[in-house]
């Protein structure tokens, strides 16, 4: 039996690194696309990386960019992957207001390039597109696969373009292409500029005396937050279906940024009023107030249901950042993972 090959764009990001973990544990040969840089950007993959000359290596990295059709064609034609997971994008919502053209080029047109390359290759490639709950925007919750979209940022608009291109290529060319409409999913591998990780990372820096204050924007926005390693399993399950389809992935619960902040600070006995300040620069020109997933289709058809909910997620992330900062973690986050994921393939940091 031949080994399945998977290609991951955005492999150096939070989701890409967890997905690489997961697919390697399933016996896949994993290929990832990375952008050329003067410095290495594979910190999240260091525990997986093996010199490609090693006969046992099953993780391979290739230089490329979603804005470069020729490079992407070369990679796909040479690897001939069974599955492609398009996770690469300019994925920061607030930054998309400052860089709308770049966001559209990578997030929207990047996916279009992949679809067209796959169509012309005549290979039976299964494609997963990382769609986003931000596409629902101002539409009242809960949001399901049948909910009307109302994007409120350049990022959401770009993701919505990509979402419809997936459906168009699926219906027009019989391409196996699926959308995973993932609601917010976090972890210790989340970038420090995203609000959840910014909070837990800042707690570590405050406790070690490196920072005096944490600056945040809108504390009242509500999101459906889950644990990223579980969500990458949902991505894989989506591509194992008999037919391509679209799925909402989330917990079905919603909590505000303020709740995350207060719980994280209370967990470490810090006072929010003492250390947190509001900076108008972090407010978006147009805000998404409430996102809550209706994940019943995923539960029924994929057999997927999250184990880690909001309270557990906060503790896991705080413990990991305390450890990374040289502090003694409180340990409850680690105990949660050990209890709910015995023999887990991913690490907490």
C-alpha positions, 0 to 999 in steps of 0.5 A: 500500500502506497504512503499518502502524500499531503501538501500544506501551505502555511505549514509554519503557522499554528494550524500548519504545524499541528496538522503536520503533527497529526498527518505524520502520526497517521503515516503520511508523507508531509510536504510544506510550503515555506517562504524564502527568508534570511532567517529560519521560520520553522520554530513550530516544526523543530520537533518534527524536522529531520534532514531530508537526506535521512532515509527515514524523513517524512517531512519535506519543506519547499520554498514557494509562495501563494502569489507565485503561480509558477512556483506553486505549479512546479511544487504540485506537479513534482510532489503529486500530493493526494491531499492539499491543505490550503492554510496559507494566508495573511490571516490577521484581521486587524492587519488586513485593514492596513494591507487589503491588497496583499491580503486579497492576493494571498488569501483570495487569489492564492487559493484560486491559483491552487485550484487552477493548478489542480484542475489542469493537472488532471490528478485526483487531488483532494483540496481543503480550504481554510475558510473562516467564521469571520465571513459571517460578520454581522449576521446574527448567531448561531452560524451554520453552513446555511447562514448568510454571509456578511463580511466586515473586513478585507480578510473576511472578504478575501476568505469569502471569495476563496470560499465561493471559488471552492464551490465553483470549481467543485460544481463546475469541474468536479474537483474534490474541494471542501471548505472548513469554516473554522471558528476561532481556535487557539493554542500555545502555538498561536502568534503573539499578536492574536488577542488570546495569545497576546494575553497569555504571553503578556502575563508571563512578561508581566510576572517576569518584569519584562512588561508593565502593561498589556494594551488591548482594543475591543474587550466586548467582542464575543467569539467561539474559541476552541483548541487548535489541535482538535480542529486540524483533525476536523480538517483531515476528516473533511477530506476523508469523506466520500464527497466534497462538502462544506462544514462549520467547525466550532464549540457552540459556545461564545465568550468575550475577550473580556472573559478570556482576559479576566479568567487568565489574569484570575488564574495567575492572581493578577489584577486586570485593572492594574495591568491592562490599558485600552489602546484605540489603535487596536480597534477595527474600523468595522467590528464583528460583535458575536460569532457562535458556531452551529456545529451539528453537521460536523458532529453528525457527518464527521463524527467530530466533537471538541473535548477542550472548551473555553475554561480549559483552553485558557489554563492550557495557554497560560501554563505554556506561556509561563513555562516558556517564560521560565516560570513554574506553570500552575499545572492545571492546563497540563493535567487537563491535556493528560486527562483528555488526550492520553498519549497525545501526539502534540506538545503543549508548547 
